[in-house]
Amino acid sequence: MDDDVYVRAEDVAHPVDVANAASVATLAWMDPLIRKGAVQPLQEADVWPLRTADAAAAMHSRFVRHWTTERTKATPRLACALWCTFRTEIVVTSLLYACSAALTLVQPWLIKSIVQYLEHKDEDGPLKTSMGITSGYGLAGLLASASFLAVMTGDYAQAMAARIGCNVKSIFVDAVFLKTLTLSGNAKATLTSGDVVTMTTVDSEKMLLGFWMGFWALIAPAMLLVIMILM
């Protein structure tokens, strides 16, 4: 009889909980799942469980601390409580997006410098490029590095934004569920099941998409402004 016991992916810890910094930064912890999906269709049991830090209980503990403080104010604001809960993640994601945008904007200048290097002739005198670098290998290396880092920081920022959105959605659904359990009889009479379903599906999905895509509402205009200034 075989002593090996089949262990489902959903029964083990999430790989991010044990991954090193390089694996987290490059999203290499997803490689086993991608390789398996390339061989055969993935099943629900192939997907890992949520990280401990992303579980609903952990999110509830983080959020309720700030929401309790916010409720002591004359006008409690959900946005402020969410900001206090995810302040670090939001700032880091914004910086990563800004870094990716900056690296993307510098690439046209590098390409222009490479073209100037290739078109330069000896009789034209000393070589001058837009970047002030006269080494062709140096310009090519900088362009490759800028492209790689722009994609890496942008992808990681997108992953972090999606994670924040999922966490906010989890908090929102959890808060609605707990609130319905504590409503009085009169309050329940004015609240229909449709209202609850809307809040836990449509509204929570808007929260997810807002955090997932909302960073571009700031980054895209900033990039456009920089382009207009530098043109």
JOWO-V318204 format. One record per residue. N is the residue number from 0. RES is the residue in one letter. SS is DSSP state (A for helix, B for strand, O for the rest). PSI is psi in whole degrees, -180 to 180 (NA if undefined). D_FIRST is the distance of its C-alpha to the first C-alpha in Angstrom with 2 decimals. Layout:
n: <N,N>
res: <RES,RES>
ss: <SS,SS>
psi: <PSI,PSI>
d_first: <D_FIRST,D_FIRST>
//
This chain:
n: <0,1,2,3,4,5,6,7,8,9,10,11,12,13,14,15,16,17,18,19,20,21,22,23,24,25,26,27,28,29,30,31,32,33,34,35,36,37,38,39,40,41,42,43,44,45,46,47,48,49,50,51,52,53,54,55,56,57,58,59,60,61,62,63,64,65,66,67,68,69,70,71,72,73,74,75,76,77,78,79,80,81,82,83,84,85,86,87,88,89,90,91,92,93,94,95,96,97,98,99,100,101,102,103,104,105,106,107,108,109,110,111,112,113,114,115,116,117,118,119,120,121,122,123,124,125,126,127,128,129,130,131,132,133,134,135,136,137,138,139,140,141,142,143,144,145,146,147,148,149,150,151,152,153,154,155,156,157,158,159,160,161,162,163,164,165,166,167,168,169,170,171,172,173,174,175,176,177,178,179,180,181,182,183,184,185,186,187,188,189,190,191,192,193,194,195,196,197,198,199,200,201,202,203,204,205,206,207,208,209,210,211,212,213,214,215,216,217,218,219,220,221,222,223,224,225,226,227,228,229,230>
res: <M,D,D,D,V,Y,V,R,A,E,D,V,A,H,P,V,D,V,A,N,A,A,S,V,A,T,L,A,W,M,D,P,L,I,R,K,G,A,V,Q,P,L,Q,E,A,D,V,W,P,L,R,T,A,D,A,A,A,A,M,H,S,R,F,V,R,H,W,T,T,E,R,T,K,A,T,P,R,L,A,C,A,L,W,C,T,F,R,T,E,I,V,V,T,S,L,L,Y,A,C,S,A,A,L,T,L,V,Q,P,W,L,I,K,S,I,V,Q,Y,L,E,H,K,D,E,D,G,P,L,K,T,S,M,G,I,T,S,G,Y,G,L,A,G,L,L,A,S,A,S,F,L,A,V,M,T,G,D,Y,A,Q,A,M,A,A,R,I,G,C,N,V,K,S,I,F,V,D,A,V,F,L,K,T,L,T,L,S,G,N,A,K,A,T,L,T,S,G,D,V,V,T,M,T,T,V,D,S,E,K,M,L,L,G,F,W,M,G,F,W,A,L,I,A,P,A,M,L,L,V,I,M,I,L,M>
ss: <O,O,O,O,O,O,O,O,A,A,A,O,O,O,A,A,A,O,O,O,A,A,A,A,A,A,O,A,A,A,A,A,A,A,A,A,A,A,A,O,O,O,O,A,A,A,O,O,O,O,O,A,A,A,O,A,A,A,A,A,A,A,A,A,A,A,A,A,A,A,A,O,O,O,O,O,O,A,A,A,A,A,A,A,A,O,A,A,A,A,A,A,A,A,A,A,A,A,A,A,A,A,A,A,A,A,A,A,A,A,A,A,A,A,A,A,A,A,A,O,O,A,A,A,O,O,O,O,O,O,O,O,O,O,O,A,A,A,A,A,A,A,A,A,A,A,A,A,A,A,A,A,A,A,A,A,A,A,A,A,A,A,A,A,A,A,A,A,A,A,A,A,A,A,A,A,A,A,A,A,A,A,O,O,A,A,A,A,A,A,O,O,A,A,A,A,A,A,A,A,A,A,A,A,A,A,A,A,A,A,A,A,A,A,O,A,A,A,A,A,A,A,A,A,A,A,A,A,A,A,O>
psi: <134,132,-14,135,129,127,121,150,-32,-12,0,169,154,136,-26,-29,-23,1,150,176,-40,-40,-38,-42,-36,1,27,-18,-15,-9,-45,-39,-39,-42,-40,-39,-25,-22,-42,156,136,144,167,-36,-13,-15,137,160,171,152,153,-39,-19,-1,156,-38,-42,-42,-39,-43,-41,-45,-43,-29,-44,-33,-35,-42,-40,-33,-15,-12,162,-39,91,140,123,-37,-39,-41,-41,-38,-45,-34,-40,29,-50,-47,-40,-43,-46,-43,-42,-42,-39,-42,-42,-41,-44,-41,-42,-43,-32,-39,-28,-17,-40,-35,-37,-42,-41,-40,-38,-41,-42,-38,-43,-33,-7,139,154,-36,-8,-5,-165,142,132,132,164,-33,-6,12,129,3,122,-41,-38,-43,-42,-41,-41,-40,-43,-43,-43,-41,-44,-47,-34,-43,-43,-47,-37,-43,-41,-38,-40,-40,-41,-40,-41,-38,-43,-45,-43,-39,-41,-41,-42,-43,-43,-47,-41,-42,-41,-44,-46,-35,-40,-28,-23,2,147,170,-41,-40,-39,-28,-27,-3,118,163,-29,-38,-44,-45,-41,-45,-37,-11,-69,-52,-41,-33,-35,-38,-43,-51,-33,-44,-34,-44,-12,-27,-31,-20,-23,-41,-44,-49,-35,-42,-43,-40,-44,-42,-42,-35,-40,-12,NA>
d_first: <0.00,3.79,6.35,8.99,10.87,13.49,16.87,19.90,23.11,24.95,22.92,23.97,27.48,30.00,30.33,34.07,33.55,32.18,33.91,36.79,40.34,40.21,37.11,38.81,42.13,40.80,38.18,35.63,33.01,32.89,31.93,28.12,28.87,31.51,29.37,26.64,29.42,30.83,27.71,26.92,28.64,27.89,26.64,27.69,24.34,24.89,28.01,28.09,29.68,33.27,34.31,35.10,38.73,38.83,37.47,40.02,40.35,41.16,43.59,45.24,45.84,47.40,49.56,50.78,52.30,54.58,55.18,56.38,58.86,59.94,60.65,63.24,65.38,68.01,66.21,62.44,60.98,57.36,57.76,58.81,55.83,53.45,55.33,55.01,51.29,50.51,53.48,51.56,49.25,52.27,54.35,51.65,50.94,54.69,55.12,52.32,53.91,57.29,55.96,54.43,57.72,59.79,57.73,58.04,61.81,62.37,60.82,63.92,66.08,63.80,63.90,67.68,67.96,65.91,68.24,71.24,69.85,69.32,72.77,74.64,77.13,78.79,82.24,81.19,81.31,78.69,75.42,74.97,71.95,71.28,68.72,70.98,68.42,69.65,66.49,64.75,61.48,61.83,62.42,59.50,57.22,58.49,58.00,54.41,53.70,55.48,53.58,50.19,50.98,52.55,49.46,47.10,49.19,49.82,46.17,45.21,48.13,47.03,43.52,45.11,47.50,44.73,42.88,46.13,46.69,43.27,43.85,47.30,46.00,43.44,46.30,48.53,46.13,45.30,49.03,49.90,47.22,48.34,51.97,51.53,50.10,53.20,55.86,58.48,59.17,62.21,60.35,57.54,60.22,61.40,57.96,56.34,52.69,53.76,55.00,51.69,49.73,52.18,51.85,48.05,47.73,50.89,52.34,49.10,48.47,51.96,51.14,48.07,50.08,53.00,51.14,49.13,52.24,55.01,55.14,56.53,59.46,60.59,59.37,60.69,64.30,64.28,63.30,66.00,68.56,67.78,68.10,71.46,72.73,71.74,72.97>
//
